Amino acid sequence: MPKEQQPKPLPAVDELTQPFWDAAARQQLVIQRCQECAYFNHPPRAVCDACQSQQLAFVPVSGRGRIYSYAVMHQPNIAGFEQEIPYLNLLVELEEQPRLLLVSHLPMSAKATVQIGAAVEVTFQPINAEITLPQFRLV
C-alpha cells in the first residue's frame, strides 16, 4: 500500500518575516537591509549581520541573480515532497550583494540546462491564501 502524501511544510511567518511574505503576495521581492551600513540580511534578523545595527527595513530588490549552487534531491526524506523526487534545489545569489542567498527549486525538466552561474529571475508561486513563495526560473 503506498504511503499517504504528507502536506508540504509551510514557512513560519512571524512578526520579523511578515513584510517579506506580504510583499511576495503582491508579487514583489523585498529583502531586509540595514539603514546604517546598507548590508542586506536574509533571512530577516533583529540585528544587522555586518554592523549589529537594529535599524533595518525591507526594500525592493531586482529579483535577478545567478545559481550559486544546486542539488538533485533523490531521497524521500522531506515530508510533502515524496511524490516529487527527483527534484532540483537551488541556491540563488541575488545580484544586489555577494552571498545574498535564497533557496528555490526547479522541475527536473530543467536539469539539462541548470549550471552554476546560470542567470535566474524571480517568479511567485501562490501556496495558499497566506503564503506566496518567491521561486526562480532560468532566463
C-alpha positions, 0 to 999 in steps of 0.5 A: 500500500503506498504511503499517504502524501504528507502536506508540504511544510509551510514557512513560519511567518512571524512578526520579523518575516511578515513584510517579506511574505506580504510583499511576495503576495503582491508579487514583489521581492523585498529583502531586509537591509540595514539603514546604517551600513546598507548590508542586506540580511536574509533571512530577516534578523533583529540585528544587522549581520555586518554592523549589529545595527537594529535599524533595518527595513525591507526594500525592493530588490531586482529579483535577478541573480545567478545559481550559486549552487544546486542539488538533485534531491533523490531521497524521500526524506522531506515530508510533502515532497515524496511524490516529487523526487527527483527534484532540483534545489537551488541556491540563488545569489541575488545580484544586489550583494555577494552571498545574498542567498535564497533557496528555490527549486526547479522541475527536473525538466530543467536539469539539462540546462541548470549550471552554476552561474546560470542567470535566474529571475524571480517568479511567485508561486501562490501556496495558499491564501497566506503564503506566496513563495518567491521561486526562480526560473532560468532566463 
